[in-house]
Amino acid sequence: MDSNNLFYILLALAFFGAPLAAMLNNKPKISAAVAFGASAMASLVGLIIGADVLLNGPMRLDFPFSSPFGTFAFAVDGLSALFIIIISLVTFAVSIYSLGYVRHYYGKYPVGLMGSLFNIFYVSMIMVVSSSNAIMFLIMWETMSLSSYFLVIFESREKGTVGSGLFYLIMTHIGTAAITIGFILMYSESGSFEFSSFHGAALGMSDLLRSSVFALWLVGFGTKAGIIPFHTWLPMAHPAAPSNISSLMSAVMVKMAIYMLIRCYFGFLGVQDAWWGVVVLAVACISALLGVMYALIESDIKRMLAFSTVENIGIILMALGVAMIFQSYGLKELAALALIAALMHVLSHALFKSLLFMGAGSVLYAAHTRNMEKLGGLAKRMPYTSLMFFIGVLSIAAIPPLTGFVSEWLIFQSMLQSFNIPDAIVKILIPVALGTLAITGALAAAAFLKAYGITFLARPRSEGAERAEEVPGTMLVGMGILSALCILAGVLSFMILPVMDEVTSPLIGVSIGEHLISGFLIVPTVGEFSQMSPLLIGVLLASVFVGVLALTHLYGGRRKVVRAGTWDCGTPLTSRTEYSGRGFSNPINRMFSWVYHPLRVFRSTSHISPYVKSDMRYTSTIEPVFERYFYEPTEAGVRWLARKVSVIQTGSIQTYLGYIFVVLILLLIVLR
């Protein structure tokens, strides 16, 4: 069966599952099975489509009708196929996970409605990466945004959920407006909304117009990706959404923006100016560093993961910016290496971030809280969840040989070769970005050490954590799939990277697959710079682990086991004496107080003597810097402008008809 027929089957499964789940809404168990069963089957078909395109070449699906704006068609090339595989991998695992996760919604919220929107959300992302013209893309982009909005506000009775969803909707439409203006400017040069016409039109555009489109798309797609300062919707919407939806949004939805940035910059516009790459690199460094800094001080496990997504989007854009810089100087092999590194981190982040969000959802399912300060001791009560969350932590902290390590190592390698750039200033800027990436990696390791330690280790800090039990089997299976993929995608990366080279070679104009891989080794593209084998590292670590385990069993088992209480210095050890998450991050909070703007308040009540306090309270909060100094002034400016413009609202029909008449005259003059 060819890819065209498979694409029809994928659409049929999703569009069959969505309405059927909604119709069965009064039967939550059946509707959940139908909805997530349909999405699981559709995602398996998506995997087959992606693999077929990568093996046999592009496909195009033309529908037997068109619109005034172009043909109604979908096209899948190597880049689209790679993203279809990533979307489908995560969706398959999340679909299985959701079968168990939605049980706690039975009788509380309409599970059938969630399942219906889930299918629409999945298929809209598939259609986003396979749209062949701008109008079709915008329709699918809007479908993706609206379906995800309704999923964000699914728990509508929870405090703050509706407000978070509304803010997300506003931000995503601001981004869509910038994207649309960019497409209109391209249409003004090409005379067509077909994506195939954009590259030729860009060659004849003026530098100012081309740079304007670059900036519009960076703002538009950057808003959806969550770059700073347009990131604030992300730590609001992702925690508000159900955890299975957060997994999809954080792991793959934000990557739709990355897909389009690669498509637009390398495919439509063509990278000609080095300063484009420098701007992307600067934005990426700020997003990565501030994202992980805010993640480190968070106590809400889902908000922490959301800020971590801002960080990882920054890391991906670092590689993308470096690729653009290399491409502008004609260093195509290095540009290919950096773009492959970016795509590898897209895959890595999709795997470990969806795993971590599902792990957080399992914790919420069992302990009924997202506050890490009220968790603890879950490693004994939820051993399988603990193990799989730990695998996600190792991957996001870039511990070899997991997939997060491979992708970040490739990004480091591409940035270290900046000495090949002839421009001295740019040659200095990239090492600065390299240092930022190193600091980001260290802070990320600290953040997730805190997340795992405070959540799963020590003693329970609340009744919910004390009573937590392991989650249902389908949830464990969903997490298990992604845990295995985090390991396999790292160990077998020498097999994945040549595929990504096939994806990037049409965009860059050069293939480096033969030079990048030598047997089990990953090697640089220029000189004997460095080399690494994740497979050999994995075998070595596994051998050491088995050896240590054998020696421990052999020699340790001979000794008498003595059980005794922990030495507590005379003070009984309770959950109140444990190391807290805030205590863990407080040194960094103080070190970077100029970034966090912490607000500390100490209150005490004296007893008889002023030296004896009967009550002491200490609170520490972080000033919402971006909201206070960016969004609030912007909102005030918009309100002021709206009040000034409101004078045209006279309430008179004659006046409004006059406005319409004037606009028509102006349009006739402009378009004559």
Secondary structure by P-SEA (a helix, b strand, c coil): ccaaaaaaaaaaaaaaaaaaaaaacccaaaaaaaaaaaaaaaaaaaaaaaaaaacccbbbbbccccccccccbbbbcaaaaaaaaaaaaaaaaaaaaaccccccccccccaaaaaaaaaaaaaaaaaaaccccaaaaaaaaaaaaaaaaaaaaccccccaaaaaaaaaaaaaaaaaaaaaaaaaaaaaacccccccaaaaaaaaccaaaaaaaaaaaaaaaaaaacccccccccccccccccaaaaaaaaccccaaaaaaaaaaaccccccccaaaaaaaaaaaaaaaaaaaaaaaacccaaaaaaaaaaaaaaaaaaaaaaaaaaaaacaaaaaaaaaaaaaaaaaaaaaaaaaaaaaaaaaaaaccccccccccccccccaaaaaaaaaaaaaaacccccaaaaaaaaaaaaaaaccccccaaaaaaaaaaaaaaaaaaaaaaaaaaaaaaaccccccccccccccccccaaaaaaaaaaaaaaaaaaaaaaaaaaaaaaaaccccccccccccccccbbbbcccccccccaaaaaaaaaaaaaaaaaaaaaccccbbbbbbccccccccccccccccccccaaaaaaaacccccbbbbbbbbbccccccccbbbbbbbbccccccccaaaaaaaaaaaaaaacccccccaaaaaaaaaaaaaaaaaaac
